[in-house]
Amino acid sequence: MARATTPATIRTPIRITAAFRSCCMNVLVFPNRAKLRYPRPMPATPPDPSQAEITVSAAPDAVPERIDRFLATHLPDMSRSRLKSLIESGAVHRDGHSVREPAEMVRPGSLYRLRLPVPAPAVPVAQHIAFPILFEDDDLIVLDKPAGMVVHPAPGSPDGTLVNALLAYCGENLPGIGGEKRPGIVHRLDKDTSGVMVVAKTEFALAALSALFAARDLERLYTALAWGVPSPREGDIEGAIGRDPRDRKRMAIVRHGGKPALTHYRTMATWHGAVTRLECKLATGRTHQIRVHLSANGYPIIGDPVYLRRIPAAAKGLDQDIKTALLDFPRQALHAGVLGFRHPRTSENLRFETPLPEDMMSLIDLLDHNS
């Protein structure tokens, strides 16, 4: 644990509820190998990867094999790596039950359903959607992304994204920069995280800005409203981040296979010994990094729909009006307030800062008024 006198590192072990599986495969020995048959699947839905659902039946006398291998054999148009990812995401069901382990053995006579995400349009289309611009020149745009806006099209958000808005705003200058599906995108903010982003308008700017992010040669400061009061009030949270082995839709601090992640935090204000305003500085930029690090150390962000699963103990004892406002906050209270970087062409040091959005300020005003 960090000492209270100096910024230090918090290394909080994460309780693992299930043992990690061995990386070594079990070997199945069949004594009479010559008599083994590998029957083709029973009549099933044609394996067309473009459809929303595919069904494959295992024959009653099917030989046990890994589910990812079984599906790869019968769905040759889909790679085994993609099938493995779909299995881990919960897209495969056996007789109505979710299958999440690619190494699970096929059960003879079972019906397997593979539910594919609805694909986003091959190429995003321009849509006239307003977004606040902080700075613009021939190479880049710096903007203040509002909460609720998705950065680029994805299966659950095929349009209405920042990319759609950028295509309409930039016209023919943007398509193709960095690829047709994510033109100009250098980095991302989560849908419900607000704040400063930079977008490239040229291939030159995209390459240079991407290099800055990869080298972590830039400044990123976030403001978070979190449950609890950290101890010490300032320090570092370090922990490799990867997919949560219990829920592939979440990220978590993991012992194996994660990417190194480091977040520096500083307490800016506290209320009622229950709520804290934190300034968080990213040394790395992993998916959901601040949300994961704070939650793992007992200070989940207010309103976080993924990493705040129950009413926190810090809520006890608060006035009902305050408690209701905090528990009903409709998004994670996280704002990317500062972004500083070196301009890719002029080498000028740029720094952009945006105020907290109205919803977070309303919470702070309520807490201040009732302190």
C-alpha positions as CSV (number, residue, x, y, z in Angstrom):
1,M,0.0,0.0,0.0
2,A,1.1,3.5,-0.6
3,R,2.4,5.7,2.2
4,A,0.3,8.8,3.0
5,T,3.4,11.1,2.9
6,T,4.3,10.6,-0.8
7,P,2.6,9.6,-4.0
8,A,3.1,5.9,-4.2
9,T,1.8,2.7,-5.7
10,I,-1.3,0.9,-4.7
11,R,-1.1,-2.8,-5.4
12,T,-4.4,-4.2,-4.4
13,P,-4.8,-7.9,-5.1
14,I,-8.0,-8.8,-6.9
15,R,-9.9,-11.7,-5.5
16,I,-10.2,-14.5,-8.1
17,T,-13.4,-16.5,-7.8
18,A,-12.4,-19.2,-10.3
19,A,-9.1,-20.9,-10.9
20,F,-7.2,-20.0,-14.1
21,R,-7.3,-22.8,-16.6
22,S,-4.0,-24.5,-17.5
23,C,-2.5,-23.4,-20.8
24,C,-1.8,-27.0,-21.6
25,M,-4.5,-29.0,-23.4
26,N,-5.7,-32.4,-22.2
27,V,-4.8,-35.2,-24.5
28,L,-7.6,-37.6,-25.3
29,V,-6.4,-41.1,-26.1
30,F,-8.6,-43.4,-28.3
31,P,-7.3,-46.9,-28.3
32,N,-9.0,-48.1,-31.5
33,R,-8.2,-45.1,-33.6
34,A,-9.0,-46.8,-36.9
35,K,-12.6,-47.1,-36.1
36,L,-13.2,-43.5,-35.2
37,R,-15.5,-41.5,-37.5
38,Y,-15.9,-37.8,-37.8
39,P,-19.3,-37.4,-39.2
40,R,-20.4,-34.2,-40.9
41,P,-23.1,-32.2,-39.0
42,M,-26.7,-33.1,-39.3
43,P,-28.8,-30.8,-41.6
44,A,-28.5,-27.3,-40.2
45,T,-28.9,-23.7,-41.1
46,P,-26.5,-23.0,-44.1
47,P,-23.3,-21.6,-42.7
48,D,-23.7,-18.1,-44.2
49,P,-21.6,-15.7,-42.0
50,S,-23.7,-12.7,-43.0
51,Q,-26.8,-14.0,-41.3
52,A,-27.7,-13.1,-37.7
53,E,-27.8,-16.7,-36.4
54,I,-26.2,-19.9,-37.4
55,T,-27.2,-23.3,-36.1
56,V,-25.1,-26.5,-36.2
57,S,-26.1,-29.9,-34.8
58,A,-23.6,-32.4,-33.5
59,A,-24.4,-35.9,-34.7
60,P,-25.3,-38.5,-32.0
61,D,-22.1,-40.4,-32.7
62,A,-19.9,-37.3,-33.0
63,V,-16.4,-37.7,-31.5
64,P,-15.6,-35.3,-28.7
65,E,-13.5,-32.3,-29.9
66,R,-13.0,-28.7,-28.9
67,I,-16.0,-26.5,-29.7
68,D,-13.9,-23.9,-31.5
69,R,-12.5,-26.7,-33.7
70,F,-15.9,-28.2,-34.3
71,L,-17.4,-24.9,-35.4
72,A,-14.3,-24.0,-37.5
73,T,-14.7,-27.4,-39.4
74,H,-18.3,-26.8,-40.2
75,L,-18.1,-23.1,-40.8
76,P,-15.1,-22.8,-43.1
77,D,-15.8,-19.2,-44.0
78,M,-15.1,-18.1,-40.5
79,S,-11.6,-18.2,-38.9
80,R,-11.0,-20.1,-35.8
81,S,-9.7,-17.0,-34.0
82,R,-13.0,-15.2,-34.7
83,L,-15.0,-18.2,-33.6
84,K,-13.0,-18.3,-30.4
85,S,-13.7,-14.6,-29.7
86,L,-17.4,-15.1,-30.4
87,I,-17.5,-18.1,-27.9
88,E,-15.7,-16.1,-25.2
89,S,-18.2,-13.2,-25.7
90,G,-21.2,-15.5,-25.1
91,A,-22.4,-15.6,-28.7
92,V,-22.5,-19.4,-28.7
93,H,-25.3,-21.5,-27.0
94,R,-25.6,-25.2,-26.6
95,D,-29.2,-26.4,-26.2
96,G,-30.1,-23.0,-24.8
97,H,-27.1,-22.7,-22.4
98,S,-24.3,-20.2,-22.9
99,V,-20.9,-21.7,-23.9
100,R,-17.9,-19.4,-23.1
101,E,-14.9,-21.8,-23.1
102,P,-13.5,-22.5,-26.6
103,A,-11.8,-25.7,-25.1
104,E,-15.2,-27.2,-24.0
105,M,-15.8,-30.5,-25.7
106,V,-18.7,-30.9,-28.1
107,R,-21.6,-33.0,-26.8
108,P,-22.9,-35.5,-29.3
109,G,-26.5,-34.8,-30.3
110,S,-26.5,-31.2,-29.1
111,L,-27.6,-28.2,-31.0
112,Y,-25.3,-25.2,-31.2
113,R,-26.5,-21.7,-32.0
114,L,-24.0,-19.0,-33.0
115,R,-25.5,-15.5,-32.8
116,L,-23.5,-13.0,-34.8
117,P,-23.5,-9.3,-34.1
118,V,-25.4,-7.3,-36.6
119,P,-22.6,-5.8,-38.8
120,A,-22.2,-2.1,-39.1
121,P,-22.3,-0.5,-42.5
122,A,-19.1,-1.3,-44.5
123,V,-18.4,2.4,-44.8
124,P,-19.7,5.0,-42.4
125,V,-22.0,7.6,-44.0
126,A,-21.9,11.4,-43.5
127,Q,-24.5,12.7,-41.0
128,H,-24.9,16.3,-40.0
129,I,-24.5,16.1,-36.2
130,A,-23.2,19.1,-34.3
131,F,-20.1,18.8,-32.1
132,P,-18.1,21.5,-30.2
133,I,-14.8,22.4,-31.9
134,L,-12.0,23.8,-29.7
135,F,-9.4,24.2,-32.4
136,E,-8.9,23.4,-36.1
137,D,-6.3,23.8,-38.7
138,D,-5.3,22.0,-41.9
139,D,-4.0,18.9,-40.0
140,L,-6.3,18.3,-37.0
141,I,-9.4,19.1,-35.1
142,V,-9.6,19.3,-31.3
143,L,-13.2,18.9,-30.0
144,D,-15.2,18.5,-26.8
145,K,-17.0,15.2,-27.1
146,P,-20.4,15.2,-25.3
147,A,-21.4,12.3,-23.2
148,G,-23.6,9.9,-25.0
149,M,-21.8,10.2,-28.3
150,V,-20.1,7.0,-29.7
151,V,-16.7,7.7,-31.4
152,H,-17.1,5.3,-34.3
153,P,-19.7,2.9,-35.8
154,A,-19.9,-0.5,-34.1
155,P,-22.5,-3.3,-34.1
156,G,-24.5,-1.7,-31.4
157,S,-24.1,1.9,-32.8
158,P,-24.1,1.8,-36.6
159,D,-24.6,5.5,-37.0
160,G,-25.0,8.8,-35.2
161,T,-21.3,8.6,-34.1
162,L,-18.5,11.2,-34.1
163,V,-17.2,9.6,-37.3
164,N,-20.5,10.2,-39.1
165,A,-20.4,13.8,-37.9
166,L,-16.8,14.3,-39.0
167,L,-17.5,12.9,-42.5
168,A,-20.3,15.5,-42.9
169,Y,-18.2,18.3,-41.5
170,C,-14.9,17.6,-43.4
171,G,-16.5,16.5,-46.7
172,E,-14.1,14.7,-49.0
173,N,-11.0,15.6,-47.1
174,L,-11.5,13.0,-44.3
175,P,-12.5,9.6,-45.9
176,G,-9.7,7.2,-46.0
177,I,-7.5,8.9,-43.4
178,G,-6.6,6.0,-41.1
179,G,-9.0,3.6,-42.8
180,E,-12.6,3.9,-44.1
181,K,-14.3,2.7,-40.9
182,R,-12.5,5.0,-38.4
183,P,-11.3,7.9,-40.5
184,G,-9.1,10.3,-38.6
185,I,-9.5,8.6,-35.2
186,V,-6.3,8.7,-33.2
187,H,-7.8,7.8,-29.8
188,R,-11.2,7.2,-28.2
189,L,-13.3,8.1,-25.3
190,D,-16.0,5.8,-24.0
191,K,-19.5,6.6,-25.1
192,D,-20.6,8.2,-21.8
193,T,-17.2,9.9,-21.0
194,S,-17.2,13.5,-22.1
195,G,-14.2,15.7,-22.9
196,V,-11.3,16.7,-25.2
197,M,-10.4,14.6,-28.2
198,V,-8.0,15.2,-31.2
199,V,-8.8,14.0,-34.7
200,A,-6.4,13.9,-37.6
201,K,-7.4,15.4,-41.0
202,T,-4.3,14.2,-42.9
203,E,-2.3,11.0,-43.1
204,F,0.7,13.0,-41.8
205,A,-1.1,14.1,-38.7
206,L,-2.5,10.7,-38.1
207,A,0.9,9.0,-38.1
208,A,2.5,11.7,-36.0
209,L,-0.3,11.9,-33.4
210,S,-0.5,8.1,-33.2
211,A,3.2,8.0,-32.5
212,L,2.7,10.5,-29.6
213,F,0.0,8.4,-28.1
214,A,2.1,5.2,-28.5
215,A,5.1,6.9,-26.8
216,R,2.8,8.5,-24.1
217,D,4.4,11.8,-25.0
218,L,1.3,13.9,-24.2
219,E,-0.8,15.1,-21.2
220,R,-4.1,13.7,-20.3
221,L,-6.0,14.7,-17.2
222,Y,-9.5,13.5,-16.2
223,T,-11.9,14.5,-13.5
224,A,-13.8,11.7,-11.8
225,L,-16.5,11.8,-9.1
226,A,-16.1,8.6,-7.1
227,W,-17.6,6.8,-4.1
228,G,-15.4,6.7,-1.0
229,V,-12.3,8.6,0.0
230,P,-9.0,7.3,-1.2
231,S,-6.1,6.7,1.3
232,P,-3.6,8.1,0.7
233,R,-5.1,11.2,-0.9
234,E,-2.6,11.1,-3.7
235,G,-0.8,8.2,-5.3
236,D,-0.5,5.8,-8.2
237,I,-2.6,2.8,-9.0
238,E,-0.7,0.2,-11.0
239,G,-2.2,-3.0,-12.4
240,A,-2.2,-4.8,-15.7
241,I,-5.6,-4.6,-17.4
242,G,-7.2,-7.3,-19.6
243,R,-10.5,-9.0,-20.2
244,D,-12.3,-10.0,-17.0
245,P,-12.2,-13.9,-17.0
246,R,-15.6,-13.9,-15.4
247,D,-17.3,-11.5,-17.8
248,R,-15.6,-10.9,-21.2
249,K,-17.6,-7.7,-21.7
250,R,-15.7,-6.1,-18.8
251,M,-12.1,-5.2,-18.2
252,A,-10.3,-6.1,-15.0
253,I,-6.9,-6.0,-13.3
254,V,-5.5,-9.5,-14.2
255,R,-2.5,-11.5,-13.1
256,H,-1.7,-13.0,-16.5
257,G,-2.1,-11.7,-20.1
258,G,-3.0,-8.1,-19.3
259,K,-1.3,-4.9,-20.5
260,P,0.6,-2.7,-18.0
261,A,-1.4,0.2,-16.8
262,L,-0.6,3.1,-14.5
263,T,-2.9,5.9,-13.2
264,H,-1.9,8.7,-11.0
265,Y,-4.7,10.2,-8.9
266,R,-5.0,13.3,-6.7
267,T,-7.9,14.2,-4.3
268,M,-9.4,17.5,-5.1
269,A,-12.4,17.6,-2.8
270,T,-14.4,15.3,-0.5
271,W,-18.0,15.4,0.7
272,H,-19.5,13.7,3.8
273,G,-16.7,11.2,3.9
274,A,-18.5,9.4,1.1
275,V,-17.8,11.1,-2.3
276,T,-14.5,12.4,-3.8
277,R,-13.6,14.6,-6.7
278,L,-10.4,13.1,-8.2
279,E,-8.0,14.3,-10.8
280,C,-6.6,11.3,-12.7
281,K,-3.6,11.4,-14.9
282,L,-3.0,8.6,-17.4
283,A,0.5,7.3,-17.8
284,T,-0.9,4.6,-20.1
285,G,-4.2,4.4,-22.1
286,R,-5.9,1.1,-21.6
287,T,-9.6,0.4,-22.3
288,H,-11.6,1.6,-19.3
289,Q,-8.4,2.2,-17.4
290,I,-9.5,4.9,-14.9
291,R,-12.8,3.1,-14.3
292,V,-11.1,-0.3,-13.7
293,H,-8.4,1.1,-11.5
294,L,-10.6,3.1,-9.2
295,S,-13.3,0.4,-8.9
296,A,-10.7,-2.3,-8.2
297,N,-9.3,-0.2,-5.3
298,G,-12.7,0.5,-3.8
299,Y,-13.6,3.8,-5.3
300,P,-15.9,3.2,-8.2
301,I,-17.0,6.1,-10.3
302,I,-20.5,7.4,-9.6
303,G,-23.0,6.2,-12.2
304,D,-20.7,3.7,-13.8
305,P,-23.0,1.1,-15.4
306,V,-20.3,-1.5,-15.8
307,Y,-18.0,-1.3,-12.7
308,L,-20.6,-0.2,-10.1
309,R,-22.7,-3.3,-9.5
310,R,-24.2,-2.5,-6.1
311,I,-25.0,0.3,-3.8
312,P,-21.7,1.3,-2.3
313,A,-21.2,1.3,1.5
314,A,-20.2,5.0,1.3
315,A,-23.9,5.8,0.4
316,K,-25.1,4.8,3.9
317,G,-25.8,7.8,6.1
318,L,-26.2,10.3,3.3
319,D,-29.4,12.4,3.1
320,Q,-31.9,10.8,0.9
321,D,-31.9,13.6,-1.7
322,I,-28.2,13.4,-2.1
323,K,-28.2,9.6,-2.2
324,T,-30.9,9.6,-4.8
325,A,-29.1,12.1,-7.0
326,L,-25.8,10.1,-6.8
327,L,-27.4,6.7,-7.4
328,D,-29.6,7.9,-10.2
329,F,-26.7,9.6,-12.1
330,P,-27.2,8.3,-15.6
331,R,-23.6,7.8,-16.7
332,Q,-20.1,7.4,-15.3
333,A,-19.1,10.8,-13.9
334,L,-15.9,11.0,-15.8
335,H,-14.6,13.9,-17.9
336,A,-11.5,14.2,-20.0
337,G,-10.8,17.8,-19.1
338,V,-7.2,18.3,-20.4
339,L,-5.3,17.2,-23.5
340,G,-1.9,18.5,-24.2
341,F,0.4,17.5,-27.1
342,R,3.0,18.7,-29.6
343,H,1.5,19.8,-32.9
344,P,2.6,17.3,-35.5
345,R,3.6,19.9,-38.1
346,T,4.6,23.0,-36.2
347,S,6.0,21.3,-33.1
348,E,4.1,23.9,-31.0
349,N,3.0,22.7,-27.6
350,L,-0.8,22.8,-27.5
351,R,-2.9,22.4,-24.3
352,F,-6.7,22.3,-24.3
353,E,-8.9,22.4,-21.3
354,T,-12.7,22.1,-21.1
355,P,-14.9,22.8,-18.0
356,L,-17.0,20.0,-16.4
357,P,-20.3,19.4,-18.2
358,E,-23.5,20.6,-16.7
359,D,-24.5,17.2,-15.2
360,M,-21.3,16.8,-13.2
361,M,-21.4,20.4,-12.1
362,S,-25.0,19.9,-10.8
363,L,-23.8,17.0,-8.6
364,I,-21.0,19.1,-7.3
365,D,-23.3,22.1,-6.6
366,L,-25.7,19.7,-4.7
367,L,-22.8,18.3,-2.6
368,D,-21.4,21.8,-1.9
369,H,-24.8,23.1,-0.9
370,N,-25.4,20.2,1.6
371,S,-21.9,20.1,3.1
